[in-house]
Amino acid sequence: MWQKEQVIDELQKRGKRITEQRNMLLDVILAGNWATCKDIYYEARKKDPGLGLATVYRTVGALEEIGVLSRAYQYSFLPENGELGGNA
């Protein structure tokens, strides 16, 4: 598990600024109580109502670049007729 100081050091080595919002997002992300960017966003908005979703995606992207996070796709069941939304 990455420690916050390690993440900050690695981001700074790559020229990323550590803003107050990014610092707060690191706390939320490293707590690990989320499954999606929107989960991170909703949790972080409790601490900073002015936070934008784009900031979350940029931060997650930066964390992917340095190897802290990896993207995983989740699968779900289709309806029995096998169609996604819309009318047949």
All heavy atoms as an XYZ file, in Angstrom:
702
protein
N       0.839     -1.185      0.000
C       0.000      0.000      0.000
C       0.883      1.247      0.000
O       1.829      1.346      0.770
C      -0.909     -0.033      1.234
C      -1.805      1.141      1.394
S      -3.217      0.964      0.315
C      -4.196      2.325      0.823
N       0.566      2.165     -0.861
C       1.314      3.410     -0.950
C       1.024      4.297      0.260
O      -0.091      4.360      0.744
C       0.894      4.178     -2.197
C       1.433      3.634     -3.473
C       0.991      2.528     -4.135
C       2.477      4.169     -4.256
N       1.708      2.345     -5.277
C       2.627      3.349     -5.380
C       3.312      5.276     -4.115
C       3.574      3.600     -6.360
C       4.243      5.530     -5.093
C       4.378      4.684     -6.201
N       2.037      4.983      0.723
C       1.891      5.984      1.766
C       1.744      7.348      1.095
O       2.284      7.586      0.007
C       3.119      5.984      2.685
C       3.338      4.675      3.412
C       2.166      4.311      4.315
O       1.680      5.137      5.065
N       1.718      3.074      4.206
N       1.025      8.229      1.745
C       0.741      9.539      1.161
C       2.027     10.281      0.781
O       2.109     10.875     -0.298
C      -0.097     10.367      2.128
C      -0.548     11.685      1.560
C      -1.470     12.396      2.519
C      -1.929     13.706      1.948
N      -2.846     14.409      2.863
N       3.029     10.228      1.647
C       4.282     10.937      1.376
C       4.962     10.398      0.119
O       5.542     11.154     -0.657
C       5.231     10.833      2.579
C       4.726     11.527      3.828
C       3.643     10.732      4.573
O       3.566      9.490      4.432
O       2.846     11.366      5.286
N       4.889      9.082     -0.090
C       5.473      8.468     -1.284
C       4.772      8.970     -2.540
O       5.415      9.266     -3.549
C       5.340      6.944     -1.238
C       6.161      6.246     -0.196
C       5.810      4.762     -0.176
O       4.671      4.397      0.109
N       6.792      3.931     -0.486
N       3.448      9.030     -2.467
C       2.652      9.477     -3.613
C       2.991     10.926     -3.934
O       3.234     11.279     -5.098
C       1.142      9.306     -3.345
C       0.325      9.874     -4.496
C       0.801      7.838     -3.112
N       3.031     11.768     -2.918
C       3.341     13.180     -3.120
C       4.735     13.343     -3.726
O       4.918     14.103     -4.681
C       3.200     13.959     -1.795
C       1.714     14.058     -1.425
C       3.833     15.342     -1.904
C       1.444     14.629     -0.049
N       5.708     12.611     -3.210
C       7.071     12.674     -3.751
C       7.098     12.292     -5.226
O       7.732     12.965     -6.045
C       8.019     11.760     -2.972
C       8.376     12.288     -1.597
O       8.135     13.497     -1.333
O       8.885     11.496     -0.778
N       6.401     11.220     -5.561
C       6.393     10.742     -6.946
C       5.685     11.743     -7.863
O       6.140     12.000     -8.981
C       5.723      9.370     -7.027
C       5.964      8.645     -8.311
C       7.425      8.360     -8.613
O       8.188      8.041     -7.687
O       7.815      8.463     -9.803
N       4.581     12.315     -7.405
C       3.884     13.320     -8.210
C       4.778     14.545     -8.440
O       4.850     15.064     -9.556
C       2.578     13.745     -7.523
C       1.439     12.727     -7.543
C       0.309     13.157     -6.608
C       0.904     12.529     -8.959
N       5.444     14.988     -7.394
C       6.321     16.149     -7.519
C       7.505     15.872     -8.446
O       7.907     16.741     -9.215
C       6.802     16.605     -6.136
C       5.698     17.252     -5.332
C       6.115     17.617     -3.920
O       6.964     16.961     -3.325
N       5.503     18.663     -3.382
N       8.042     14.651     -8.407
C       9.140     14.278     -9.310
C       8.712     14.416    -10.764
O       9.522     14.695    -11.634
C       9.584     12.832     -9.064
C      10.433     12.633     -7.849
C      10.799     11.165     -7.726
C      11.393     10.851     -6.366
N      11.593      9.403     -6.187
N       7.423     14.199    -10.998
C       6.895     14.266    -12.369
C       6.293     15.632    -12.691
O       5.578     15.782    -13.672
C       5.875     13.161    -12.576
C       6.541     11.802    -12.491
C       5.552     10.694    -12.594
N       6.195      9.415    -12.352
C       6.105      8.405    -13.192
N       5.435      8.519    -14.306
N       6.693      7.264    -12.889
N       6.582     16.599    -11.839
C       6.170     17.967    -12.128
C       4.725     18.301    -11.806
O       4.210     19.322    -12.250
N       4.051     17.450    -11.048
C       2.655     17.700    -10.677
C       2.609     18.562     -9.423
O       3.369     18.349     -8.486
C       1.904     16.391    -10.414
C       1.975     15.389    -11.531
C       1.163     15.811    -12.701
C       1.151     14.697    -13.760
N       0.544     15.126    -14.984
N       1.718     19.534     -9.425
C       1.531     20.380     -8.248
C       0.693     19.641     -7.213
O      -0.190     18.867     -7.560
C       0.829     21.689     -8.624
C       1.677     22.581     -9.498
C       1.024     23.913     -9.777
N      -0.349     23.778    -10.209
C      -1.373     24.469     -9.679
N      -1.164     25.342     -8.734
N      -2.595     24.296    -10.134
N       0.959     19.905     -5.958
C       0.168     19.321     -4.874
C      -0.685     20.445     -4.291
O      -0.266     21.176     -3.411
C       1.068     18.686     -3.790
C       2.044     17.690     -4.412
C       0.205     18.011     -2.720
C       1.396     16.554     -5.187
N      -1.885     20.586     -4.841
C      -2.818     21.609     -4.388
C      -3.565     21.107     -3.155
O      -3.500     19.914     -2.815
C      -3.831     21.934     -5.490
O      -4.586     20.737     -5.770
C      -3.131     22.403     -6.770
N      -4.286     22.004     -2.511
C      -5.098     21.588     -1.358
C      -6.115     20.529     -1.773
O      -6.349     19.563     -1.045
C      -5.812     22.797     -0.747
C      -4.902     23.701      0.049
C      -5.665     24.830      0.722
O      -6.822     24.607      1.158
O      -5.107     25.920      0.819
N      -6.736     20.727     -2.955
C      -7.722     19.743     -3.415
C      -7.067     18.400     -3.710
O      -7.598     17.359     -3.342
C      -8.461     20.252     -4.651
C      -9.486     21.313     -4.331
C     -10.298     21.711     -5.534
O      -9.844     21.622     -6.670
N     -11.512     22.164     -5.277
N      -5.928     18.422     -4.362
C      -5.249     17.159     -4.670
C      -4.817     16.467     -3.380
O      -4.919     15.248     -3.258
C      -4.047     17.414     -5.575
C      -3.380     16.131     -6.029
C      -2.438     16.353     -7.158
N      -3.184     16.308     -8.401
C      -2.685     16.639     -9.585
N      -1.449     17.035     -9.702
N      -3.426     16.547    -10.669
N      -4.366     17.233     -2.411
C      -3.972     16.689     -1.117
C      -5.166     16.013     -0.432
O      -5.056     14.898      0.087
C      -3.397     17.815     -0.250
C      -2.604     17.306      0.915
O      -2.006     16.243      0.860
N      -2.597     18.069      1.977
N      -6.309     16.672     -0.454
C      -7.526     16.112      0.140
C      -7.973     14.866     -0.631
O      -8.386     13.861     -0.040
C      -8.625     17.183      0.152
C      -9.937     16.741      0.750
S     -11.097     16.050     -0.448
C     -11.297     17.382     -1.599
N      -7.880     14.921     -1.949
C      -8.247     13.757     -2.764
C      -7.357     12.558     -2.451
O      -7.835     11.420     -2.426
C      -8.161     14.086     -4.253
C      -9.357     14.826     -4.824
C      -9.051     15.313     -6.231
C     -10.592     13.947     -4.810
N      -6.090     12.802     -2.212
C      -5.191     11.703     -1.842
C      -5.661     11.032     -0.554
O      -5.632      9.805     -0.449
C      -3.755     12.197     -1.688
C      -3.028     12.531     -2.978
C      -1.658     13.128     -2.673
C      -2.907     11.320     -3.870
N      -6.114     11.828      0.405
C      -6.635     11.249      1.647
C      -7.829     10.344      1.360
O      -7.919      9.226      1.872
C      -7.050     12.353      2.631
C      -5.868     13.102      3.212
O      -4.761     12.524      3.279
O      -6.058     14.270      3.605
N      -8.745     10.832      0.523
C      -9.946     10.052      0.189
C      -9.561      8.785     -0.571
O     -10.025      7.689     -0.256
C     -10.940     10.905     -0.639
C     -12.077     10.060     -1.183
C     -11.481     12.056      0.209
N      -8.691      8.927     -1.556
C      -8.301      7.781     -2.390
C      -7.531      6.741     -1.579
O      -7.807      5.539     -1.672
C      -7.491      8.266     -3.608
C      -8.408      9.044     -4.555
C      -6.810      7.101     -4.321
C      -7.687      9.834     -5.629
N      -6.604      7.194     -0.769
C      -5.804      6.245      0.012
C      -6.603      5.561      1.112
O      -6.213      4.491      1.582
C      -4.572      6.943      0.588
C      -3.540      7.390     -0.466
C      -2.436      8.212      0.176
C      -2.967      6.196     -1.213
N      -7.752      6.144      1.498
C      -8.641      5.480      2.458
C      -9.255      4.223      1.829
O      -9.591      3.271      2.529
C      -9.724      6.433      2.944
N      -9.389      4.235      0.482
C      -9.815      3.047     -0.250
C     -11.271      2.655     -0.134
O     -11.627      1.541     -0.488
N     -12.148      3.556      0.287
C     -13.576      3.228      0.424
C     -14.357      3.674     -0.798
O     -15.342      4.398     -0.690
C     -14.138      3.890      1.690
C     -13.445      3.428      2.932
O     -13.044      2.275      3.029
N     -13.289      4.321      3.882
N     -13.957      3.232     -1.972
C     -14.578      3.659     -3.212
C     -14.368      2.585     -4.271
O     -13.515      1.719     -4.132
C     -13.964      4.983     -3.683
C     -12.467      4.944     -3.619
C     -11.678      5.336     -2.585
C     -11.586      4.388     -4.609
N     -10.364      5.083     -2.867
C     -10.271      4.506     -4.105
C     -11.766      3.825     -5.848
C      -9.168      4.077     -4.811
C     -10.660      3.392     -6.553
C      -9.378      3.526     -6.042
N     -15.162      2.664     -5.330
C     -15.007      1.719     -6.433
C     -14.889      2.442     -7.775
O     -14.411      1.881     -8.743
C     -16.186      0.747     -6.480
N     -15.336      3.698     -7.813
C     -15.322      4.461     -9.062
C     -14.877      5.896     -8.793
O     -14.821      6.336     -7.642
C     -16.724      4.511     -9.699
O     -17.588      5.285     -8.840
C     -17.310      3.124     -9.914
N     -14.600      6.617     -9.868
C     -14.256      8.038     -9.728
C     -15.410      8.810     -9.115
O     -15.201      9.740     -8.333
C     -13.902      8.634    -11.086
S     -12.242      8.228    -11.638
N     -16.629      8.438     -9.470
C     -17.781      9.140     -8.892
C     -17.882      8.896     -7.387
O     -18.250      9.792     -6.640
C     -19.068      8.751     -9.600
C     -19.170      9.399    -10.957
C     -20.528      9.232    -11.568
C     -20.572      9.955    -12.898
N     -21.858      9.821    -13.553
N     -17.540      7.695     -6.941
C     -17.510      7.432     -5.494
C     -16.499      8.353     -4.813
O     -16.779      8.914     -3.756
C     -17.120      5.982     -5.198
C     -18.155      4.967     -5.626
O     -19.330      5.348     -5.819
O     -17.783      3.787     -5.765
N     -15.328      8.486     -5.430
C     -14.301      9.373     -4.890
C     -14.832     10.800     -4.861
O     -14.699     11.511     -3.862
C     -12.999      9.298     -5.732
C     -12.382      7.905     -5.628
C     -12.006     10.376     -5.301
C     -11.290      7.638     -6.642
N     -15.452     11.205     -5.950
C     -16.002     12.558     -6.078
C     -17.026     12.851     -4.979
O     -16.937     13.872     -4.296
C     -16.631     12.707     -7.460
C     -17.405     13.976     -7.676
C     -16.745     15.204     -7.776
C     -18.783     13.954     -7.818
C     -17.462     16.371     -7.995
C     -19.500     15.111     -8.033
C     -18.833     16.319     -8.122
O     -19.541     17.472     -8.335
N     -17.984     11.953     -4.795
C     -19.035     12.187     -3.790
C     -18.456     12.237     -2.378
O     -18.878     13.053     -1.559
C     -20.129     11.131     -3.887
C     -20.932     11.217     -5.169
C     -21.181     10.101     -5.935
C     -21.434     12.433     -5.614
C     -21.906     10.172     -7.113
C     -22.155     12.523     -6.797
C     -22.392     11.392     -7.541
O     -23.108     11.469     -8.707
N     -17.491     11.387     -2.093
C     -16.866     11.399     -0.769
C     -16.056     12.682     -0.566
O     -16.117     13.311      0.490
C     -15.972     10.169     -0.599
C     -15.397     10.002      0.776
C     -16.430      9.814      1.869
O     -17.504      9.211      1.607
O     -16.181     10.283      3.000
N     -15.317     13.069     -1.583
C     -14.483     14.269     -1.481
C     -15.325     15.541     -1.409
O     -14.938     16.502     -0.739
C     -13.524     14.336     -2.666
N     -16.481     15.547     -2.055
C     -17.357     16.725     -2.017
C     -17.868     17.007     -0.606
O     -18.216     18.141     -0.291
C     -18.555     16.540     -2.955
C     -18.266     16.661     -4.429
C     -18.225     18.067     -4.896
N     -19.437     18.782     -4.587
C     -20.098     19.534     -5.425
N     -19.664     19.655     -6.661
N     -21.168     20.187     -5.054
N     -17.896     15.983      0.235
C     -18.288     16.202      1.631
C     -17.272     17.096      2.335
O     -17.614     17.833      3.244
C     -18.392     14.866      2.381
C     -19.504     13.978      1.894
C     -19.450     12.632      2.618
C     -20.429     11.645      2.029
N     -20.293     10.307      2.662
N     -16.015     17.021      1.892
C     -14.947     17.807      2.497
C     -14.734     19.137      1.786
O     -14.271     20.092      2.390
C     -13.639     17.010      2.479
C     -13.723     15.733      3.288
C     -12.442     14.945      3.193
C     -12.591     13.673      3.988
N     -11.334     13.018      4.248
N     -15.023     19.163      0.486
C     -14.838     20.373     -0.312
C     -15.961     20.461     -1.348
O     -15.844     19.914     -2.443
C     -13.478     20.356     -1.005
C     -13.213     21.601     -1.830
O     -14.105     22.474     -1.946
O     -12.100     21.713     -2.368
N     -17.046     21.159     -1.013
C     -18.187     21.254     -1.940
C     -17.847     21.916     -3.272
O     -18.574     21.744     -4.244
C     -19.207     22.095     -1.161
C     -18.817     21.969      0.261
C     -17.325     21.794      0.268
N     -16.742     22.634     -3.351
C     -16.354     23.295     -4.593
C     -15.560     22.419     -5.541
O     -15.193     22.844     -6.631
N     -15.297     21.195     -5.152
C     -14.509     20.273     -5.966
C     -15.244     19.918     -7.251
O     -16.435     19.629     -7.234
C     -14.230     18.989     -5.166
C     -13.430     17.910     -5.874
C     -11.980     18.343     -6.018
C     -13.531     16.605     -5.109
N     -14.525     19.926     -8.366
C     -15.104     19.540     -9.649
C     -14.763     18.106    -10.013
O     -13.699     17.593     -9.624
N     -15.645     17.478    -10.742
C     -15.420     16.092    -11.165
C     -14.164     15.973    -12.042
O     -13.426     14.993    -11.960
C     -16.650     15.559    -11.911
C     -16.668     14.091    -12.298
C     -16.461     13.190    -11.093
C     -17.975     13.738    -12.998
N     -13.898     17.002    -12.844
C     -12.702     16.976    -13.699
C     -11.431     16.892    -12.855
O     -10.466     16.225    -13.253
C     -12.666     18.212    -14.592
N     -11.416     17.536    -11.701
C     -10.247     17.480    -10.810
C     -10.018     16.059    -10.332
O      -8.882     15.594    -10.257
C     -10.442     18.432     -9.612
O     -10.625     19.758    -10.109
C      -9.252     18.395     -8.672
N     -11.100     15.363    -10.035
C     -10.989     13.964     -9.601
C     -10.404     13.122    -10.736
O      -9.463     12.352    -10.527
C     -12.354     13.402     -9.147
C     -12.255     11.913     -8.836
C     -12.885     14.176     -7.952
N     -10.942     13.277    -11.940
C     -10.446     12.483    -13.073
C      -8.985     12.795    -13.386
O      -8.203     11.893    -13.688
C     -11.322     12.686    -14.320
C     -12.562     11.842    -14.288
C     -13.787     12.378    -13.922
C     -12.507     10.494    -14.615
C     -14.936     11.595    -13.889
C     -13.641      9.693    -14.588
C     -14.854     10.255    -14.230
O     -15.968      9.474    -14.197
N      -8.588     14.070    -13.302
C      -7.186     14.427    -13.543
C      -6.279     13.810    -12.480
O      -5.191     13.305    -12.793
C      -7.010     15.946    -13.572
C      -7.433     16.589    -14.881
C      -6.957     18.024    -14.965
N      -7.465     18.850    -13.872
C      -8.606     19.531    -13.905
N      -9.382     19.469    -14.972
N      -8.970     20.265    -12.877
N      -6.722     13.845    -11.235
C      -5.914     13.277    -10.152
C      -5.801     11.765    -10.306
O      -4.716     11.193    -10.167
C      -6.502     13.655     -8.778
O      -6.511     15.081     -8.668
C      -5.696     13.055     -7.650
N      -6.907     11.118    -10.596
C      -6.884      9.666    -10.808
C      -5.971      9.329    -11.988
O      -5.182      8.383    -11.927
C      -8.313      9.107    -11.010
C      -8.285      7.687    -11.545
C      -9.083      9.170     -9.698
N      -6.044     10.127    -13.059
C      -5.172      9.906    -14.216
C      -3.705     10.025    -13.846
O      -2.879      9.220    -14.271
N      -3.375     11.024    -13.042
C      -1.989     11.207    -12.593
C      -1.547     10.027    -11.742
O      -0.403      9.557    -11.860
C      -1.857     12.511    -11.810
N      -2.439      9.519    -10.903
C      -2.100      8.372    -10.053
C      -1.943      7.097    -10.875
O      -1.131      6.235    -10.541
C      -3.144      8.195     -8.954
C      -3.203      9.340     -7.936
C      -4.338      9.116     -6.943
C      -1.882      9.521     -7.216
N      -2.700      6.988    -11.970
C      -2.507      5.861    -12.883
C      -1.137      5.947    -13.547
O      -0.437      4.940    -13.680
C      -3.593      5.835    -13.959
C      -4.935      5.351    -13.467
C      -5.973      5.360    -14.572
O      -6.193      6.420    -15.188
O      -6.556      4.293    -14.819
N      -0.746      7.152    -13.965
C       0.544      7.352    -14.637
C       1.713      6.907    -13.769
O       2.694      6.366    -14.284
C       0.741      8.829    -14.981
C      -0.069      9.327    -16.135
C       0.137     10.823    -16.351
O       1.196     11.360    -15.958
O      -0.781     11.455    -16.904
N       1.625      7.157    -12.469
C       2.763      6.813    -11.600
C       2.641      5.425    -10.980
O       3.503      5.009    -10.221
C       2.991      7.878    -10.498
C       1.830      7.928     -9.508
C       3.266      9.231    -11.109
C       2.090      8.818     -8.298
N       1.560      4.712    -11.298
C       1.428      3.331    -10.844
C       0.784      3.142     -9.481
O       0.856      2.055     -8.916
N       0.143      4.173     -8.961
C      -0.548      4.043     -7.673
C      -1.882      3.340     -7.869
O      -2.290      2.514     -7.058
C      -0.765      5.430     -7.023
C      -1.639      5.330     -5.784
C       0.569      6.060     -6.679
N      -2.570      3.669     -8.955
C      -3.865      3.069     -9.270
C      -3.792      2.367    -10.605
O      -2.986      2.726    -11.466
C      -4.952      4.152     -9.367
C      -5.295      4.942     -8.124
C      -6.337      6.006     -8.458
C      -5.810      4.034     -7.035
N      -4.640      1.383    -10.785
C      -4.810      0.780    -12.103
C      -6.297      0.698    -12.383
O      -7.110      0.518    -11.474
C      -4.175     -0.617    -12.169
O      -4.840     -1.496    -11.300
N      -6.620      0.881    -13.627
C      -8.025      0.886    -14.040
C      -8.507     -0.550    -14.211
O      -7.835     -1.374    -14.819
C      -8.158      1.631    -15.360
C      -9.576      1.870    -15.787
C      -9.595      2.671    -17.058
N      -8.854      3.913    -16.852
C      -9.297      5.095    -17.232
N     -10.452      5.199    -17.842
N      -8.575      6.167    -17.019
N      -9.666     -0.817    -13.658
C     -10.283     -2.139    -13.805
C     -11.703     -1.936    -14.305
O     -12.409     -1.037    -13.860
C     -10.296     -2.882    -12.474
N     -12.080     -2.736    -15.236
C     -13.435     -2.639    -15.767
C     -14.318     -3.644    -15.055
O     -13.901     -4.769    -14.792
C     -13.433     -2.906    -17.274
C     -12.667     -1.837    -18.008
C     -11.334     -2.020    -18.340
C     -13.267     -0.631    -18.325
C     -10.616     -1.036    -18.984
C     -12.559      0.364    -18.972
C     -11.241      0.156    -19.304
O     -10.534      1.136    -19.932
N     -15.515     -3.220    -14.739
C     -16.445     -4.098    -14.049
C     -17.500     -4.574    -15.032
O     -17.960     -3.815    -15.878
C     -17.114     -3.364    -12.886
C     -16.131     -2.939    -11.828
C     -16.794     -2.173    -10.702
O     -17.903     -1.674    -10.844
N     -16.123     -2.090     -9.579
N     -17.875     -5.806    -14.893
C     -18.904     -6.374    -15.744
C     -20.206     -6.478    -14.981
O     -20.214     -6.610    -13.760
C     -18.488     -7.775    -16.223
C     -17.312     -7.730    -17.151
C     -16.025     -7.907    -16.676
C     -17.499     -7.475    -18.494
C     -14.935     -7.841    -17.533
C     -16.422     -7.409    -19.353
C     -15.150     -7.596    -18.871
O     -14.081     -7.532    -19.709
N     -21.295     -6.427    -15.730
C     -22.600     -6.616    -15.114
C     -23.462     -7.441    -16.064
O     -23.170     -7.551    -17.254
C     -23.272     -5.268    -14.819
O     -23.441     -4.535    -16.010
N     -24.509     -8.020    -15.541
C     -25.391     -8.847    -16.339
C     -26.265     -7.989    -17.239
O     -26.725     -6.918    -16.843
C     -26.301     -9.695    -15.441
C     -25.562    -10.796    -14.740
C     -25.240    -10.677    -13.406
C     -25.187    -11.936    -15.424
C     -24.556    -11.678    -12.743
C     -24.499    -12.944    -14.776
C     -24.185    -12.813    -13.443
N     -26.505     -8.479    -18.451
C     -27.446     -7.847    -19.367
C     -28.847     -8.357    -19.041
O     -29.000     -9.429    -18.456
C     -27.121     -8.214    -20.810
C     -25.844     -7.628    -21.385
C     -25.568     -8.229    -22.758
C     -25.963     -6.124    -21.493
N     -29.871     -7.618    -19.460
C     -31.223     -8.159    -19.325
C     -31.321     -9.468    -20.106
O     -30.517     -9.738    -21.003
C     -32.096     -7.078    -19.960
C     -31.260     -5.840    -19.957
C     -29.835     -6.294    -20.035
N     -32.312    -10.277    -19.799
C     -32.420    -11.600    -20.425
C     -32.488    -11.544    -21.947
O     -32.023    -12.445    -22.616
C     -33.643    -12.339    -19.877
C     -33.399    -12.839    -18.470
C     -34.523    -13.727    -17.987
O     -35.035    -14.536    -18.781
O     -34.876    -13.589    -16.812
N     -33.037    -10.452    -22.518
C     -33.118    -10.376    -23.968
C     -31.782     -9.957    -24.595
O     -31.636     -9.916    -25.794
C     -34.224     -9.426    -24.419
C     -33.990     -7.987    -24.000
O     -32.912     -7.624    -23.515
N     -34.999     -7.155    -24.161
N     -30.787     -9.636    -23.751
C     -29.449     -9.339    -24.235
C     -29.271     -7.960    -24.832
O     -28.238     -7.643    -25.390
N     -30.289     -7.098    -24.726
C     -30.208     -5.767    -25.321
C     -29.914     -4.719    -24.260
O     -30.369     -4.810    -23.129
C     -31.529     -5.425    -26.021
C     -31.822     -6.335    -27.188
C     -33.138     -6.009    -27.865
O     -33.761     -4.992    -27.504
O     -33.534     -6.780    -28.744
N     -29.144     -3.745    -24.657
C     -28.832     -2.628    -23.781
C     -29.794     -1.476    -24.071
O     -29.729     -0.870    -25.113
C     -27.405     -2.136    -24.007
C     -26.293     -3.040    -23.551
C     -24.954     -2.467    -23.986
C     -26.313     -3.177    -22.033
N     -30.685     -1.192    -23.155
C     -31.572     -0.031    -23.272
C     -32.310      0.047    -24.595
O     -32.216     -0.801    -25.446
N     -33.063      1.101    -24.784
C     -33.776      1.328    -26.034
C     -34.888      0.335    -26.276
O     -35.129     -0.589    -25.521
N     -35.576      0.550    -27.364
C     -36.692     -0.347    -27.743
C     -36.275     -1.233    -28.893
O     -35.561     -0.824    -29.796
C     -37.911      0.474    -28.167
C     -38.483      1.298    -27.016
O     -38.324      0.913    -25.866
N     -39.106      2.405    -27.337
N     -36.771     -2.454    -28.893
C     -36.426     -3.391    -29.950
C     -37.452     -3.385    -31.030
O     -38.578     -3.129    -30.872
C     -36.280     -4.801    -29.400
